Amino acid sequence: MVTEDRSPVATPAKPGVSAGLRVRVDQNACTGDGLCVQLAPSIFEFDVDGLAYVKDDAGELQTSDGAYVPVPLPVVDAVVDAADECPGTCIYVERPDGTLEAGGPLS
């Protein structure tokens, strides 16, 4: 996409998904399946406990309970897919206003 002044603007591939998303993993529900690590290795990584955690933009695991990291636009689709396909339903992708975009427990 190009704005009126011809400057490039990154847009997500999926309609309705916007920049500014953040993601976290609930380790209490994590099954250690690893699908998230395969789909978005720049965001998810296993720790020594065998559970998945999110990584910040410097690649540091965020191991505190409820830690969120921003989702870079190039991996939005992979992170949303990981959340939607996670067998433990432990990945939460939220919009800037705090509403759930993807993942979480099934209602």
C-alpha positions as CSV (number, residue, x, y, z in Angstrom):
1,M,0.0,0.0,0.0
2,V,1.2,3.5,-0.7
3,T,-0.2,6.7,1.0
4,E,-1.3,9.8,-0.8
5,D,2.2,11.3,-0.4
6,R,3.6,8.0,-2.0
7,S,5.2,6.8,1.2
8,P,5.0,3.0,1.8
9,V,2.7,1.8,4.5
10,A,3.0,-1.8,5.8
11,T,-0.4,-3.6,5.9
12,P,-1.1,-7.0,7.4
13,A,-2.1,-9.8,5.0
14,K,-5.3,-10.6,6.9
15,P,-8.2,-8.2,6.8
16,G,-9.0,-6.8,10.2
17,V,-5.5,-7.5,11.7
18,S,-3.8,-4.3,12.6
19,A,-0.3,-3.3,13.6
20,G,0.1,-2.8,17.4
21,L,-0.8,-6.4,18.3
22,R,0.8,-7.9,21.4
23,V,1.2,-11.6,22.3
24,R,1.7,-13.6,25.5
25,V,1.9,-17.3,26.4
26,D,0.1,-18.7,29.5
27,Q,2.7,-21.3,30.7
28,N,0.1,-22.9,33.0
29,A,-1.8,-24.1,29.9
30,C,1.2,-24.7,27.6
31,T,1.5,-28.3,26.5
32,G,5.1,-27.8,25.0
33,D,3.8,-29.0,21.6
34,G,6.1,-26.5,19.8
35,L,3.8,-25.5,17.0
36,C,4.3,-21.8,17.9
37,V,8.1,-22.2,17.9
38,Q,7.9,-23.7,14.4
39,L,5.5,-21.1,13.0
40,A,7.1,-17.9,14.6
41,P,10.6,-18.7,15.9
42,S,11.4,-14.9,16.2
43,I,8.6,-14.6,18.8
44,F,8.4,-17.9,20.6
45,E,11.1,-20.1,22.1
46,F,11.3,-23.0,24.6
47,D,12.9,-22.5,27.9
48,V,14.6,-25.2,30.0
49,D,11.3,-26.1,31.5
50,G,10.0,-27.3,28.1
51,L,7.4,-24.6,27.8
52,A,7.1,-21.8,25.2
53,Y,7.7,-18.2,26.1
54,V,7.6,-15.0,24.1
55,K,10.8,-13.1,23.1
56,D,11.3,-9.4,23.0
57,D,12.8,-7.6,19.9
58,A,16.3,-8.3,21.4
59,G,15.6,-12.0,21.5
60,E,15.4,-12.2,25.3
61,L,12.9,-14.6,26.8
62,Q,10.2,-12.9,28.8
63,T,9.6,-15.4,31.6
64,S,7.6,-13.3,34.0
65,D,3.9,-14.3,34.3
66,G,1.7,-12.5,31.8
67,A,4.6,-11.0,29.9
68,Y,3.6,-9.5,26.5
69,V,5.7,-8.6,23.5
70,P,4.7,-6.5,20.5
71,V,4.1,-8.5,17.3
72,P,6.2,-7.2,14.4
73,L,4.1,-6.7,11.3
74,P,6.1,-9.2,9.2
75,V,5.1,-12.0,11.5
76,V,1.5,-11.1,12.4
77,D,0.1,-13.9,10.3
78,A,2.4,-16.5,11.8
79,V,1.7,-15.4,15.3
80,V,-2.1,-15.4,14.7
81,D,-1.9,-18.8,13.1
82,A,0.2,-20.1,16.1
83,A,-2.4,-18.8,18.5
84,D,-5.4,-20.2,16.5
85,E,-3.7,-23.6,16.1
86,C,-2.1,-24.0,19.6
87,P,-3.4,-27.3,21.1
88,G,-3.0,-25.9,24.6
89,T,-5.0,-22.7,23.7
90,C,-2.4,-20.8,25.7
91,I,-1.4,-18.1,23.3
92,Y,-3.2,-14.7,23.5
93,V,-2.9,-12.1,20.7
94,E,-4.5,-8.8,21.7
95,R,-5.3,-5.6,19.9
96,P,-4.0,-2.3,21.3
97,D,-7.4,-1.8,23.1
98,G,-6.9,-5.1,24.9
99,T,-9.5,-7.1,23.0
100,L,-8.5,-10.6,21.9
101,E,-7.6,-10.9,18.3
102,A,-6.7,-14.6,18.3
103,G,-6.0,-17.6,20.6
104,G,-7.0,-18.1,24.2
105,P,-9.3,-20.8,25.6
106,L,-12.2,-21.9,23.5
107,S,-15.5,-20.4,24.7
